[in-house]
């Protein structure tokens, strides 16, 4: 029997999402995490290392928290968007999160690179310019991925044309008139 050679996929999509803390994450740990989150870039000295370690522990715990539609509707919505994007594009879609959820964008890029696709296309539903995640964090994650996987072509399909966003929003408004 002759084994059929599999073609490499043309492209893989990394859907870069924001992320949201789970609603049932322990309140004390959430409060501690958010306090550390706001201070982490502004502290130095011996206490900084201990606080960074604790922040990393809490972040890992939060990212690994089991997600359901009840405790994280945003996560569920992200998976639903990925499913529809997969159906619409015909391409594999791998979801990655900027914060609060797993997998991280770095982990999503690792999964995408393992697919050996000709191209990794990064897209985010964060459509308007000026947002920290879409303008800074996602490009930084792309830069890290490009360094780690120099043979992979990574394209960031952003920013969106303002007139396209307006057209999309207008069609949504029309649905409700």
Secondary structure, DSSP 8 states (H G I E B T S, - for coil): ---------SEEEEEEE-----TTS-HHHHHHHHHHHHHTTS--SHHHHHHHHHHHHHHHHHHTS---TTT-HHHHHHHHHHHHHHHHH-SEEEEEESSSSSSBHHHHHHHHHHTT-SEEEEE-S--STT-HIIIIIHHHHHHHHHHHTTTSEEEE--S--HHHHHHHHHHHHHHT-
